[in-house]
Amino acid sequence: MESLRIALEIVLPIFLLLAAGYVVKLSGLMNETSVRQMNAVIFKIFLPLLVFLNIYNTDLAVSFDSKLLLFTVAGVLLQFLVSLCLVILLEHENARRGVMLQGMFRSNFVLFGIPISTALFGDAAAGLAAILIAVIIPLYNMLAVVSLESFNGKKPSLMKILGGILTNPLILASAAGILFVVFRIPLPKVLYKTVSDLSAIATPLAFVMLGASFSFGDIGQRARPLCLTLVMKLLLYPVLFLGMAIFLGFRGAHLAVLLTVFGSPIAVSSFTMAQQMGGDDKLAGQLVVFSSLLSVLTIFLFIFGLRELSFF
């Protein structure tokens, strides 16, 4: 019962925030344009400030774990390669191939990683998650560009890949946080308080806006690629990589962070990228919606199971 209570306490607030966002949408207080504008503010200002502050407050000597970092990077690359083979074998439309490939390996780690890890293991896990964000987010963005450009009938552009990496607000925030920590640059108290207050808005507001972004359109024509991608992303990959992590000896906060890397839903930004780069944006939007909803259940089950088996 204790494991059930803890799992509910972590996952239920996420579900309620998503539900609140959907109610906001139904009420007409925000339209699609205002939701999209607010999402841009969140991902360009609030979330980067959250990432910066978590790294700034992190003791790199304590939180940096080369084994965890190596496993995570290798896991994401393996996800990408396996998913690439699957979409080539099982899907024939290029516009869907790129979207499915991106959906299978790219998780909403920024949005889910820090709050879930912190809820389970406190600041120690938040520090681990913050360090991984600095590495995994550039990797996700690079592979996402490769995924979509590889199936749009054109040769992948190295300049577009580099441009996407160098201009990503989360990557810039990560780099700034690391620089401030390495060179021990102190933030003035007033500025620290402001950054802290703004970053505190990021997680709840992002979940509310994610709920407000939900659109349950016709899924009949895309049911097969939708189901295949969701099963791989939310069930098979988390079981595979968490199983490997447990076999290699990861426990506690390290395993909690890995759960959020491999078990989080598909990144919201994958929909925007699909729109901009010629992918099936309707499929991309459905993947974000349904993975976000279903992940509330799957993450709950993983937390409950791992606690019951004494791995947390």
Secondary structure, 3 states (H helix, E strand, C coil): CHHHHHHHHHHHHHHHHHHHHHHHHHHCCCCHHHHHHHHHHHHHHHHHHHHHHHHHCCCHHHHCCHHHHHHHHHHHHHHHHHHHHHHHHHCCCHHHHHHHHHHHHCECHHHHHHHHHHHHHCHHHHHHHHHHHHHHHHHHHHHHHHHHHHCCCCCCCHHHHHHHHHCCHHHHHHHHHHHHHHCCCCCCHHHHHHHHHHHHHHHHHHHHHHHHCCCCCCCHHHHHHHHHHHHHHHHHHHHHHHHHHHHCCCCHHHHHHHHHHHHCCECCHHHHHHHHCCCCHHHHHHHHHHHHHHHHHHHHHHHHHHHHCCCC
